[in-house]
Amino acid sequence: MPVSTYLRATARATAALAALVLVAACSSSSEPEPKPTPQSPDASRDAATLVRANPFTGKAAPKGLPDHPAFLVKIENTSAGAPQYGLSEADMVVEELVEGGLTRLAAFFYSQTPDKVGHVRSTRTTDIALVKPTGGHLIASGGARVAIRKIKSAGVDFHSEDTRNLTLSKDPSKRAPYDRLLDLEAYAKEHTSDDAKIPPPYLSFGATPTAAKAKATSFDVRFSRSTATRWRYADGRYVRVNGHAQKGKDFAPDTVLVLFTRQADAGYRDPAGNPVPETVFTGKGKAVVFHGGTRLNARWSKKSAGAPLQLAAGGKPVVLEPGKVFIELVPQGAGGISVRG
């Protein structure tokens, strides 16, 4: 192996090891881990041989992590943009409020990069606090000038047709603005680098997850009078009953997080004259963790746009079982949860 290639591989392995250490730190008990002695195999193990963890799911990645950054893609979430493509290959998905009481999806892609993702829609300032902790790319069809200005000022790597650093194809079966599709596989190849940043763990995952006893196998998450996402627990996964994904290829999370968030005015209106909301994804608020057909009441906190998302219950950190997570950013007051069973 050439020396330069070895050095790059070692650097990425070292960064991956740091991410694993953070996962372990977030999910450890109060008992300190014994320090390896000079004779311990752990003390001399080559970092390149360690099994790495996916920062969005906490699951082992024995084949290693990709040589590209994380990608956050904005996707239409109404029947006008159906079907949604590529969601089954996402690592994590977030649903956020937009104007008119509707919602939009922000899907994180890292371990897989499908060649067809969409239908791609515009960005919102809410997306800054979503993508900034990952150091990844925010990908959208476009955005209002004021929103793009704030996103760039926040140091986010933004790509869209409006900024002329992204090429999207058109779905001939759809009308604008619901017709944009992204070949993420090709895009990822264009942004592959040996020194691509490995995102830190997005949530606290661990082998001993925080237990919950209250049963909740079916529930609705309400964003507004006109919009609610219905969930059902079946066969070990959660299913969006009223989703818009391509048949049989929806995002099927192991955990659904409902975070109650404050809403602010983004400072501009959409083409129809509706005020555009901004979800304030910093600070703290109530949270509900749905996992394994159970419900756990908790609290969420996030110190800044670039800070990690933290969960706590009963004064102790909440540890999630490794797996795919769907995050619902529900507005305080207008939003809510209805558990049906």
Secondary structure, DSSP 8 states (H G I E B T S, - for coil): --HHHHHHHHHHHHHHHHHHHHHHHHH--SS------TTSHHHH--GGGS-EE-TTT--EETT---SS--EEEEEE-SGGG-SBBSGGG-SEEEEEE-GGG-EEEEEEESS---S-EE-B----TTHHHHHGGGT-EEE-S---HHHHHHHHHTT-EEE-TTTTS---EE-TTS-TTS-EEE-HHHHHHHT--TT------SS-B-SS-----EE-SEEEEESSSS-EEEEEEETTEEEETT--B-TT-S---SEEEEEEEEEEEEEEE-TTS-EEEEEE-SEEEEEEEEETTEEEEEEEEESSTTS--EEEETTEE--B-SS-EEEEEEETTT-EEEE--
